[in-house]
Amino acid sequence: MTSLVISAAPIVIALPLVAGALTLFLRRWPWAEGGLAALASALAAALLVVARDAPLNLGLVVIDPSAPLFVLGRTLQLEANTQLILAALFAGTAPVLAVAAALPRQGVFFYPLVLGVLSAFAASLMVRPLLFGALAIEAAAAFTAVLIQADRQGARSTQGAVRYLVSATLALPMFFLAFWLAERTPALEGDATSLSVALLLLGNGLLLGAIPLYSWLHAVAKDAPPIVVSTVAVVVLGAAQAWLLRLWDVLAWFQSAAGARFALLLSAQVIWAGVVLIAWAQRSWARLMACALFLEVGAALWSAGVGRVGAEAAFSIAARGLVFAALGAGLHLLRPQPCAEGGVCYAREPLLLALIGFMALAGAPGTIGFAVRWLLVRASMESGVETAGLVALAGASLVLGALRTALPMLRCPAPSAPPAKEARLTRLLVGVAIVLLVGFGLLPSPLFFGSIPR
């Protein structure tokens, strides 16, 4: 009997949407709600990975990621590099959703919004023409703005959401005009090339929060809950990086423009220099999270500028999910508690997890972040040892800022003993997160440093 060949594209888009709708019926069981969301993300990642080299044969049905799907004159299809990076995006989101399930109850629409954002971004990475990918990004931006704002009160609570929505909306006409110029003039030359490249760079800079430097990233890190900031770091920044890498991969005129490469590399260096200058002086976890986001934005720009659009970029996106999941959990649990002597104090376990999370982001040896930063340093060595030193200094500045922030908390007396059940859950979550951060960092180095394709 002939098997039915279907495209993987609609499955990858529909799976998060269906799971997001089902989570609305599980509000009474937060662990089941978050577990379903994490499972849906992990299943989508597994499908993309398993079917990467050959179609997935299920007997009567064969799922082929490379098979195109035509919808209303538009084509949904996965390119090889996009499939790998999209799998990493889903894989990186799964631990964030799992951690959110273990934390106190999230907002009513947290899981549906996160899964909706994932679905819209997945569509943007599959659809042709690229013009409609930009439209899907705008839909994802609308979901993201609500996610950032959800369950927040106060006059300043909307600042991060509004800034992000404005940035994404301003990026849309830039993409439209760049794609229109490319379609109108197939063999772009001279001024047309320069204008199209500049528009793409500006649009991607707005999506990533790199233009202007003090834009939506800082406001989101300051106003949103830590687990939401971690979700933005993994899902939104990861998808924006994937969009940039897709444009770099499929638009020959964009990739061949010397000015584009120079602008991407220079922007990354400027951002890292900014982190070096300001991160060490911070004594606020929110501001340090903003510095961490900028560090990741610089890495995203650099990976595109040096042409790392395959496995290295995918690994960094997936690892980012694990690190920010642990960091978000630590900061979420790190809330002031009353002391027996009076005043406030802080639990030691979440504080330790937060410090290890920032060390992993900085690339400390023995953590999963070391492998990610090693790949970045190896790529930056092509431009000189100065850039590699700048990456290391940015990480060191971030860790120094975290230590300065944590030191006053360590000087406080130990908090009163919480209820036994709550203490066990906190220690279990912190212990698992630390084991994963360190365990993945101790995997055999050839897996990352020798044989991994670029």
C-alpha positions as CSV (number, residue, x, y, z in Angstrom):
1,M,0.0,0.0,0.0
2,T,1.3,3.4,-0.9
3,S,2.1,5.6,2.0
4,L,0.7,9.1,2.3
5,V,3.4,11.7,2.2
6,I,2.6,14.9,4.2
7,S,4.6,18.0,4.9
8,A,6.0,18.5,8.4
9,A,5.4,22.3,8.2
10,P,1.7,22.3,9.2
11,I,2.4,19.8,12.0
12,V,5.1,22.0,13.5
13,I,2.8,25.1,13.3
14,A,-0.3,23.4,14.6
15,L,1.2,21.4,17.4
16,P,1.9,24.4,19.7
17,L,-1.4,25.9,18.9
18,V,-3.4,22.8,19.8
19,A,-1.3,22.3,23.0
20,G,-1.8,26.0,23.9
21,A,-5.6,25.6,23.5
22,L,-5.6,22.5,25.7
23,T,-3.7,24.2,28.5
24,L,-6.6,26.5,29.0
25,F,-8.6,23.5,30.3
26,L,-5.8,22.5,32.7
27,R,-5.7,25.7,34.8
28,R,-6.6,23.7,38.0
29,W,-3.5,21.6,37.6
30,P,-0.5,24.0,37.0
31,W,2.0,21.1,36.7
32,A,-0.1,19.4,34.0
33,E,-0.6,22.8,32.2
34,G,3.1,23.5,32.1
35,G,4.0,19.9,31.4
36,L,1.8,19.7,28.4
37,A,3.3,22.9,27.0
38,A,6.8,21.6,27.5
39,L,5.9,18.3,26.0
40,A,4.5,19.9,22.9
41,S,7.7,22.0,22.4
42,A,9.9,18.9,23.0
43,L,7.8,16.8,20.5
44,A,8.1,19.5,17.8
45,A,11.9,19.5,18.4
46,A,12.1,15.7,18.3
47,L,10.1,15.6,15.0
48,L,12.4,18.1,13.3
49,V,15.5,16.3,14.5
50,V,14.4,12.7,13.7
51,A,13.2,13.7,10.3
52,R,16.2,15.8,9.4
53,D,18.2,13.2,7.4
54,A,15.3,11.2,6.0
55,P,11.5,11.4,6.1
56,L,9.8,9.9,9.1
57,N,8.0,6.7,8.1
58,L,5.0,5.9,10.3
59,G,3.6,3.2,8.1
60,L,0.6,4.6,6.3
61,V,1.9,8.1,6.7
62,V,5.4,9.5,5.9
63,I,6.3,12.9,7.3
64,D,8.7,14.7,5.0
65,P,10.0,18.1,6.3
66,S,11.3,19.0,2.8
67,A,7.9,18.4,1.2
68,P,6.3,21.8,0.3
69,L,2.8,22.7,1.3
70,F,0.9,25.2,-0.9
71,V,-1.7,27.3,1.0
72,L,-3.5,30.1,-0.9
73,G,-0.7,30.5,-3.3
74,R,2.0,30.6,-0.6
75,T,4.6,27.9,0.1
76,L,5.4,26.4,3.4
77,Q,8.7,24.5,3.3
78,L,11.7,23.9,5.6
79,E,15.2,24.4,4.4
80,A,17.9,22.3,6.0
81,N,19.5,25.0,8.1
82,T,16.2,26.4,9.1
83,Q,15.0,23.0,10.2
84,L,17.9,22.5,12.5
85,I,17.6,26.0,14.0
86,L,13.9,25.7,14.5
87,A,14.4,22.4,16.3
88,A,16.9,24.1,18.6
89,L,14.3,26.9,19.2
90,F,11.7,24.3,20.3
91,A,14.2,22.4,22.3
92,G,15.4,25.5,24.1
93,T,11.8,26.5,24.9
94,A,10.9,23.2,26.5
95,P,13.1,23.6,29.7
96,V,11.7,27.2,30.2
97,L,8.1,25.9,30.1
98,A,9.0,23.0,32.4
99,V,10.6,25.3,34.9
100,A,7.5,27.6,34.7
101,A,5.4,24.6,35.6
102,A,7.4,24.0,38.7
103,L,7.2,27.6,39.9
104,P,4.2,29.2,41.5
105,R,1.2,29.7,39.2
106,Q,1.9,31.7,36.0
107,G,-0.5,34.1,34.4
108,V,-3.8,32.8,32.9
109,F,-2.6,33.0,29.3
110,F,1.2,32.4,29.8
111,Y,1.4,29.0,28.2
112,P,-1.0,29.7,25.3
113,L,0.8,32.9,24.5
114,V,4.3,31.3,24.6
115,L,3.1,28.5,22.3
116,G,1.3,31.0,20.0
117,V,4.5,33.0,19.7
118,L,6.4,29.8,18.9
119,S,3.9,28.8,16.2
120,A,3.9,32.2,14.6
121,F,7.7,32.4,14.5
122,A,7.8,28.9,13.1
123,A,5.5,30.0,10.3
124,S,7.8,33.0,9.6
125,L,10.8,30.6,9.1
126,M,8.9,28.4,6.6
127,V,6.7,30.6,4.4
128,R,7.7,31.8,1.0
129,P,7.7,34.6,-0.2
130,L,9.7,36.1,2.6
131,L,7.2,39.0,2.7
132,F,4.7,36.8,4.5
133,G,7.3,35.7,6.9
134,A,7.6,39.3,8.1
135,L,3.8,39.3,8.5
136,A,4.0,36.2,10.7
137,I,6.7,38.0,12.8
138,E,4.3,40.9,13.4
139,A,1.6,38.4,14.6
140,A,4.2,36.9,16.9
141,A,5.0,40.4,18.2
142,A,1.4,41.0,19.1
143,F,1.4,37.8,21.2
144,T,4.7,38.7,22.8
145,A,3.5,42.2,23.8
146,V,0.6,40.6,25.7
147,L,2.9,38.0,27.2
148,I,5.3,40.7,28.6
149,Q,2.4,42.8,30.0
150,A,0.2,39.9,31.4
151,D,-0.5,40.1,35.1
152,R,1.4,43.4,35.6
153,Q,0.0,46.5,37.2
154,G,1.2,50.1,37.5
155,A,2.0,53.0,35.2
156,R,5.3,51.6,34.0
157,S,4.2,48.0,33.6
158,T,3.4,48.5,29.9
159,Q,6.7,50.2,29.0
160,G,8.5,47.0,27.9
161,A,5.6,45.6,25.9
162,V,4.9,48.9,24.1
163,R,8.5,49.4,23.2
164,Y,8.8,45.9,21.8
165,L,5.6,46.2,19.8
166,V,6.7,49.6,18.4
167,S,10.1,48.2,17.4
168,A,8.6,45.1,15.7
169,T,6.0,47.3,13.9
170,L,8.7,49.7,12.7
171,A,10.7,46.8,11.4
172,L,7.8,45.5,9.2
173,P,7.9,48.3,6.5
174,M,11.6,48.0,6.3
175,F,11.4,44.3,5.5
176,F,8.5,45.0,3.0
177,L,10.5,47.7,1.2
178,A,13.7,45.5,1.1
179,F,11.8,42.5,-0.4
180,W,10.0,44.8,-2.8
181,L,13.2,46.2,-4.1
182,A,14.7,42.7,-4.4
183,E,11.7,41.5,-6.4
184,R,11.5,44.5,-8.6
185,T,15.3,44.5,-9.4
186,P,16.4,40.8,-9.4
187,A,20.0,41.7,-10.1
188,L,20.5,44.3,-7.4
189,E,23.2,46.7,-8.1
190,G,24.6,50.0,-6.7
191,D,22.2,52.1,-4.7
192,A,19.4,49.5,-4.8
193,T,21.7,46.9,-3.1
194,S,22.9,49.4,-0.5
195,L,19.3,50.5,0.4
196,S,18.0,46.9,0.6
197,V,20.9,45.8,2.8
198,A,20.5,48.9,5.1
199,L,16.8,48.2,5.4
200,L,17.3,44.5,6.4
201,L,20.0,45.5,8.9
202,L,17.8,48.1,10.5
203,G,14.8,45.8,10.6
204,N,16.7,43.0,12.2
205,G,18.4,45.4,14.6
206,L,14.9,46.6,15.8
207,L,13.7,43.0,16.3
208,L,16.8,42.0,18.3
209,G,16.8,45.2,20.4
210,A,20.2,46.3,19.0
211,I,18.9,49.6,17.5
212,P,18.8,51.7,19.5
213,L,21.0,50.2,22.2
214,Y,18.7,51.4,25.0
215,S,15.5,50.1,23.6
216,W,13.0,47.4,24.6
217,L,15.3,44.9,26.1
218,H,16.1,47.0,29.2
219,A,12.4,47.8,29.8
220,V,11.4,44.2,29.5
221,A,14.1,43.0,31.9
222,K,13.1,45.6,34.4
223,D,9.3,45.3,34.3
224,A,8.5,41.7,33.5
225,P,8.8,38.7,35.9
226,P,12.1,36.8,35.7
227,I,10.5,33.7,34.0
228,V,8.9,35.9,31.4
229,V,12.3,37.6,30.8
230,S,13.8,34.2,30.3
231,T,11.0,33.3,27.9
232,V,11.7,36.4,25.9
233,A,15.4,35.7,25.8
234,V,14.9,32.1,24.5
235,V,11.8,32.4,22.3
236,V,11.8,36.0,21.0
237,L,15.5,36.6,20.7
238,G,16.1,33.0,19.4
239,A,13.4,33.4,16.8
240,A,14.8,36.9,15.8
241,Q,18.2,35.3,15.4
242,A,16.8,32.5,13.4
243,W,15.0,35.0,11.1
244,L,18.3,36.9,10.6
245,L,20.1,33.7,9.9
246,R,17.5,32.6,7.4
247,L,17.7,35.9,5.5
248,W,21.5,35.5,5.5
249,D,21.2,32.0,4.2
250,V,18.7,32.4,1.4
251,L,19.4,36.0,0.1
252,A,22.6,35.8,-1.9
253,W,22.7,39.6,-2.4
254,F,22.5,40.1,1.4
255,Q,25.2,37.6,2.2
256,S,27.5,38.9,-0.5
257,A,27.3,42.5,0.6
258,A,30.6,43.5,2.3
259,G,28.8,46.3,4.2
260,A,26.3,43.9,5.7
261,R,29.0,41.7,7.2
262,F,31.0,44.7,8.5
263,A,27.8,46.2,10.1
264,L,26.9,43.0,11.8
265,L,30.4,42.4,13.3
266,L,30.8,46.1,14.3
267,S,27.4,46.1,16.0
268,A,28.3,43.0,18.0
269,Q,31.6,44.5,19.1
270,V,29.9,47.8,20.2
271,I,27.3,45.9,22.2
272,W,29.9,43.7,23.9
273,A,31.9,46.8,24.7
274,G,28.8,48.3,26.3
275,V,28.4,45.2,28.4
276,V,32.0,45.4,29.5
277,L,31.5,49.1,30.6
278,I,28.2,48.8,32.5
279,A,27.6,45.3,33.7
280,W,30.2,45.2,36.5
281,A,28.7,48.3,38.1
282,Q,25.1,47.0,38.4
283,R,23.6,46.0,41.7
284,S,20.2,45.0,40.3
285,W,19.2,41.6,39.0
286,A,16.9,43.2,36.5
287,R,19.7,45.4,35.0
288,L,22.0,42.4,35.0
289,M,19.4,40.4,33.1
290,A,19.3,43.3,30.5
291,C,23.1,43.1,30.2
292,A,22.7,39.3,29.7
293,L,20.2,39.9,26.9
294,F,22.5,42.3,25.2
295,L,25.4,39.8,25.5
296,E,23.2,37.3,23.6
297,V,22.2,39.9,21.0
298,G,25.8,40.5,20.3
299,A,26.4,36.8,19.9
300,A,23.4,36.5,17.5
301,L,24.8,39.4,15.3
302,W,28.3,37.9,15.3
303,S,27.1,34.4,14.3
304,A,25.3,35.9,11.3
305,G,28.3,38.1,10.4
306,V,30.7,35.2,10.3
307,G,28.3,32.9,8.5
308,R,27.5,30.4,11.3
309,V,24.0,29.5,10.2
310,G,24.1,25.7,10.9
311,A,24.8,23.5,13.9
312,E,26.8,26.1,15.9
313,A,24.0,28.6,15.8
314,A,21.5,25.8,16.6
315,F,23.5,24.6,19.6
316,S,23.8,28.1,21.0
317,I,20.0,28.7,20.8
318,A,19.2,25.4,22.5
319,A,21.8,25.9,25.2
320,R,20.5,29.4,25.8
321,G,17.1,27.8,26.7
322,L,18.7,25.7,29.5
323,V,20.7,28.5,30.9
324,F,17.9,31.1,31.0
325,A,15.5,28.5,32.4
326,A,17.8,28.0,35.4
327,L,18.4,31.7,35.7
328,G,14.7,32.6,35.5
329,A,14.0,30.0,38.2
330,G,16.7,31.3,40.5
331,L,15.6,34.9,40.2
332,H,11.9,34.0,40.5
333,L,12.5,32.1,43.8
334,L,14.9,34.8,45.1
335,R,12.4,37.0,46.8
336,P,12.8,38.8,50.2
337,Q,11.6,36.9,53.2
338,P,11.1,38.0,56.8
339,C,14.0,37.3,59.2
340,A,13.7,36.2,62.9
341,E,15.9,39.2,63.9
342,G,13.8,41.6,61.8
343,G,14.3,43.0,58.3
344,V,14.5,40.9,55.2
345,C,16.8,38.1,54.0
346,Y,17.1,35.8,51.0
347,A,17.3,32.0,50.6
348,R,20.7,30.7,49.7
349,E,19.7,28.0,47.2
350,P,18.1,30.4,44.6
351,L,20.9,32.8,45.1
352,L,23.4,30.1,44.3
353,L,21.4,29.1,41.2
354,A,21.3,32.7,40.0
355,L,25.1,33.1,40.4
356,I,25.8,29.8,38.5
357,G,23.3,30.9,35.8
358,F,25.2,34.2,35.2
359,M,28.5,32.3,35.3
360,A,27.1,30.0,32.6
361,L,26.1,32.9,30.5
362,A,29.6,34.3,30.8
363,G,31.1,31.0,29.7
364,A,32.6,29.8,32.9
365,P,34.4,26.4,32.5
366,G,32.4,23.4,33.8
367,T,29.1,24.8,32.6
368,I,27.2,24.4,29.4
369,G,27.9,28.1,28.7
370,F,31.6,27.3,28.3
371,A,30.9,25.3,25.1
372,V,28.7,28.1,23.7
373,R,31.3,30.8,24.4
374,W,34.1,28.6,23.1
375,L,32.3,28.4,19.8
376,L,31.9,32.1,19.8
377,V,35.5,32.8,20.7
378,R,36.6,30.4,18.0
379,A,34.6,32.3,15.4
380,S,35.8,35.7,16.7
381,M,39.4,34.7,16.4
382,E,39.1,35.0,12.7
383,S,38.8,38.8,13.3
384,G,41.6,38.9,15.7
385,V,42.4,38.2,19.3
386,E,41.0,41.6,20.4
387,T,37.4,40.5,19.6
388,A,37.9,37.2,21.6
389,G,39.2,39.2,24.5
390,L,36.2,41.5,24.3
391,V,33.8,38.5,24.6
392,A,35.7,37.3,27.6
393,L,35.7,40.7,29.2
394,A,32.0,41.1,28.7
395,G,31.4,37.8,30.5
396,A,33.7,38.7,33.3
397,S,31.9,42.1,33.7
398,L,28.6,40.2,33.9
399,V,29.8,37.9,36.6
400,L,31.4,40.7,38.6
401,G,28.1,42.6,38.5
402,A,26.3,39.4,39.7
403,L,28.8,39.0,42.6
404,R,28.4,42.7,43.6
405,T,24.6,42.2,43.6
406,A,24.7,39.0,45.6
407,L,27.2,40.0,48.2
408,P,24.8,42.2,50.3
409,M,22.2,39.4,50.2
410,L,24.8,36.9,51.5
411,R,25.6,39.2,54.4
412,C,22.0,39.1,55.6
413,P,21.1,36.4,58.2
414,A,19.6,33.2,57.0
415,P,15.8,33.3,56.5
416,S,13.3,31.6,58.7
417,A,12.7,28.0,57.7
418,P,9.9,27.7,55.0
419,P,7.3,25.0,55.1
420,A,8.9,21.6,54.6
421,K,7.1,20.9,51.3
422,E,8.1,24.2,49.8
423,A,11.7,23.8,50.9
424,R,11.9,20.4,49.4
425,L,10.5,21.6,46.0
426,T,12.9,24.6,46.0
427,R,15.9,22.5,46.7
428,L,14.9,19.9,44.1
429,L,14.4,22.5,41.4
430,V,17.6,24.3,42.2
431,G,19.5,21.0,42.4
432,V,18.2,19.7,39.1
433,A,19.0,23.0,37.4
434,I,22.5,23.1,38.7
435,V,23.1,19.5,37.7
436,L,21.9,20.2,34.2
437,L,24.0,23.3,33.8
438,V,27.1,21.6,35.0
439,G,26.4,18.2,33.6
440,F,26.0,19.4,30.1
441,G,29.2,21.5,30.5
442,L,31.2,18.3,31.4
443,L,30.2,16.4,28.3
444,P,33.1,15.2,26.1
445,S,34.5,18.3,24.4
446,P,34.9,16.7,20.9
447,L,31.1,16.8,20.6
448,F,31.2,20.6,20.5
449,F,34.8,21.6,19.7
450,G,35.9,19.1,17.1
451,S,33.3,17.5,15.0
452,I,30.4,19.9,15.2
453,P,29.7,21.3,11.7
454,R,29.5,25.0,11.1
